[in-house]
Amino acid sequence: MSYVIPYRDWVFIREDDKNLHFLLSSILKNHSGCDTTIKTMSTSFTQNSQCQSGNLLAHAIRIHPGQDLVPALKKVAQEAIEKSGPSSSSSSSAFILSAVGSLEFVRLRMANACRNVVEGDMNTQNLSSNEIKDWNERLEIVSLTGTFSAGGKMHVHMSVSDKDGNVIGGHLVEGKIFTTLELVMGTIQGVSFTREFDSATGYDELVVRQVS
């Protein structure tokens, strides 16, 4: 089956669809001011892709005032994973689709603030903790995004704004809900997320697998 994928100023088509290529070339050639470029896309590109996919399920919930953010997120993610379907097509992957709300406290780890690496050695014992900062004030959640796997493992980043509109962000460590957190968690049926040690970074990193 033929298909066209528009992307910015390119049009991708299957390389084996010569008729469509000729038709598009003729149309674009005669279209005044059109600078779109036609690119052929090899069928093997999609066959060799490392992306894994499946049916998406959305799980909506409200988290109430005073609840600890991280345990609440992990609980919702685990429940979403368990509800994703029968074992033959189940998911062990979850991710945040949407989140809006407010906090009265948050603890964030800054980006690579204090990472000391012994040259040639990526052992985690030689990595000092990145700087961690606390905010004990009312904050609006500007963004909250991340992935979860079975067993409570997660990797979540967030941004929050203060009363003056100043925005801060980092790796989520702790938090407490002020008024609400309206959360939609997604799961992908037939796809698993795990976190496994990566010698190139010295950290446990996301590994995505298709569930047979």
C-alpha positions as CSV (number, residue, x, y, z in Angstrom):
1,M,0.0,0.0,0.0
2,S,1.3,3.4,-0.9
3,Y,1.7,6.1,1.7
4,V,3.1,9.7,2.0
5,I,4.6,11.1,5.1
6,P,5.0,14.9,5.1
7,Y,7.8,16.2,7.3
8,R,8.7,19.9,7.4
9,D,9.8,20.6,3.8
10,W,10.3,17.0,2.8
11,V,7.8,14.4,1.5
12,F,8.8,10.8,2.2
13,I,7.4,8.0,0.0
14,R,8.1,4.3,-0.3
15,E,11.0,3.7,-2.6
16,D,9.2,1.0,-4.5
17,D,6.2,3.2,-5.4
18,K,7.5,4.7,-8.7
19,N,4.1,5.8,-9.9
20,L,3.5,8.0,-6.8
21,H,7.1,9.4,-7.0
22,F,6.4,10.4,-10.7
23,L,3.0,11.9,-9.8
24,L,4.4,14.0,-6.9
25,S,7.4,15.1,-8.9
26,S,5.1,16.4,-11.6
27,I,2.8,18.2,-9.2
28,L,5.6,19.8,-7.2
29,K,7.5,20.8,-10.4
30,N,4.5,22.7,-11.7
31,H,3.5,24.2,-8.3
32,S,4.7,27.8,-8.2
33,G,6.8,28.6,-5.2
34,C,6.9,25.0,-3.9
35,D,10.3,24.0,-2.5
36,T,9.2,20.7,-1.0
37,T,11.8,17.9,-1.6
38,I,10.8,14.3,-2.3
39,K,12.7,11.7,-0.4
40,T,12.4,8.0,-0.8
41,M,12.1,5.9,2.3
42,S,13.4,2.4,2.2
43,T,11.0,-0.3,3.5
44,S,13.8,-1.8,5.5
45,F,13.9,1.4,7.5
46,T,10.7,0.5,9.3
47,Q,11.7,-3.2,9.5
48,N,15.0,-2.3,11.3
49,S,13.5,0.3,13.6
50,Q,14.1,-0.3,17.3
51,C,10.8,1.3,18.3
52,Q,8.3,-1.0,20.0
53,S,4.6,-0.4,19.8
54,G,1.2,-1.6,20.9
55,N,-2.3,-0.4,21.9
56,L,-2.3,2.6,24.1
57,L,-4.5,2.7,27.3
58,A,-5.1,5.8,29.3
59,H,-5.7,5.7,33.1
60,A,-7.1,8.9,34.7
61,I,-7.0,9.7,38.4
62,R,-6.9,12.7,40.8
63,I,-4.3,12.7,43.6
64,H,-5.5,14.7,46.6
65,P,-4.0,17.4,48.9
66,G,-1.3,16.3,51.3
67,Q,-0.3,13.1,49.5
68,D,3.3,12.4,48.8
69,L,3.9,12.7,45.1
70,V,6.4,10.0,44.4
71,P,4.7,7.1,46.2
72,A,1.4,8.2,44.6
73,L,2.9,8.2,41.1
74,K,4.4,4.8,41.6
75,K,1.1,3.4,43.0
76,V,-0.9,4.8,40.0
77,A,1.7,3.4,37.5
78,Q,1.6,0.0,39.1
79,E,-2.2,-0.1,39.1
80,A,-2.2,1.0,35.5
81,I,0.2,-1.7,34.5
82,E,-1.9,-4.4,36.3
83,K,-5.0,-3.2,34.5
84,S,-3.4,-3.1,31.1
85,G,-4.8,-6.4,30.0
86,P,-4.5,-10.2,30.1
87,S,-1.0,-11.7,30.5
88,S,-0.7,-12.6,26.9
89,S,-0.9,-8.9,25.9
90,S,-0.1,-7.2,29.1
91,S,2.2,-4.3,29.6
92,S,5.0,-3.6,32.1
93,S,5.4,-0.1,30.9
94,A,3.8,3.1,32.0
95,F,4.4,6.8,31.3
96,I,2.8,10.1,32.1
97,L,0.4,11.4,29.4
98,S,-0.8,14.5,31.2
99,A,-0.4,16.2,34.6
100,V,-1.6,19.4,36.1
101,G,-1.8,20.5,39.7
102,S,0.2,22.2,42.5
103,L,2.7,21.4,45.2
104,E,3.6,22.7,48.6
105,F,7.0,21.1,48.6
106,V,9.3,19.6,46.1
107,R,12.8,18.2,46.1
108,L,14.6,18.1,42.7
109,R,18.0,16.8,41.6
110,M,19.9,19.2,39.4
111,A,21.4,18.3,36.1
112,N,24.9,16.8,36.5
113,A,25.7,19.5,39.0
114,C,28.4,17.5,41.0
115,R,29.2,14.5,38.9
116,N,32.8,13.4,39.5
117,V,34.1,10.6,37.4
118,V,37.4,8.8,37.8
119,E,38.9,8.7,34.4
120,G,38.3,5.4,32.6
121,D,36.0,4.2,35.4
122,M,32.2,4.5,35.2
123,N,31.5,2.5,38.3
124,T,28.6,4.1,40.2
125,Q,30.6,4.0,43.4
126,N,32.8,6.7,41.9
127,L,29.9,9.0,41.0
128,S,29.0,11.6,43.6
129,S,25.4,12.6,43.9
130,N,24.1,15.5,41.8
131,E,23.2,18.5,43.8
132,I,19.7,18.3,45.4
133,K,17.6,21.3,46.1
134,D,14.4,21.8,48.2
135,W,11.5,24.3,47.7
136,N,9.1,24.7,50.6
137,E,6.5,26.9,49.0
138,R,3.4,26.7,46.9
139,L,4.3,25.9,43.3
140,E,2.3,25.2,40.1
141,I,3.2,22.1,38.2
142,V,4.3,23.3,34.7
143,S,5.3,19.9,33.4
144,L,5.7,16.4,34.7
145,T,7.0,13.6,32.4
146,G,8.6,10.2,32.8
147,T,8.5,6.5,32.5
148,F,7.7,3.7,35.0
149,S,8.4,0.0,35.0
150,A,7.0,-2.9,37.2
151,G,8.4,-3.0,40.7
152,G,8.3,0.7,41.3
153,K,11.2,1.9,39.2
154,M,10.8,5.3,37.6
155,H,12.5,8.1,35.9
156,V,10.6,11.4,36.2
157,H,11.5,15.0,35.5
158,M,9.3,18.0,36.4
159,S,9.2,21.8,36.1
160,V,7.3,24.0,38.6
161,S,6.7,27.8,38.8
162,D,6.7,30.0,41.9
163,K,4.4,32.9,42.7
164,D,6.4,35.2,40.5
165,G,6.3,32.9,37.5
166,N,9.9,31.8,37.9
167,V,10.3,28.2,36.5
168,I,12.7,25.6,37.9
169,G,13.1,22.0,36.9
170,G,15.0,18.8,37.5
171,H,14.9,15.1,38.3
172,L,12.0,14.4,40.8
173,V,13.1,13.2,44.2
174,E,10.2,14.1,46.5
175,G,7.1,16.3,46.5
176,K,3.8,16.9,48.4
177,I,0.5,17.8,46.7
178,F,-1.0,21.2,47.7
179,T,-4.4,21.3,46.1
180,T,-4.6,18.6,43.5
181,L,-2.8,16.6,40.8
182,E,-5.0,15.7,37.8
183,L,-3.0,12.8,36.3
184,V,-3.4,10.7,33.2
185,M,-1.1,7.7,33.1
186,G,-0.6,5.7,29.8
187,T,0.4,2.1,29.3
188,I,1.4,0.3,26.1
189,Q,0.0,-3.2,25.7
190,G,2.6,-5.7,24.7
191,V,5.6,-3.5,25.6
192,S,7.8,-3.7,28.7
193,F,10.0,-1.1,30.3
194,T,12.9,-2.1,32.4
195,R,15.9,-0.2,33.8
196,E,19.2,-1.9,33.4
197,F,22.8,-0.8,34.1
198,D,24.5,1.0,31.2
199,S,28.3,0.9,31.4
200,A,28.4,3.9,29.0
201,T,26.6,6.2,31.4
202,G,27.1,4.5,34.8
203,Y,23.4,4.5,35.5
204,D,20.4,2.2,35.1
205,E,18.8,3.3,31.8
206,L,15.6,2.5,30.1
207,V,15.3,-0.7,28.0
208,V,12.2,-1.2,25.9
209,R,11.2,-4.7,24.8
210,Q,8.2,-6.2,22.9
211,V,6.4,-8.7,24.9
212,S,5.8,-11.9,23.0
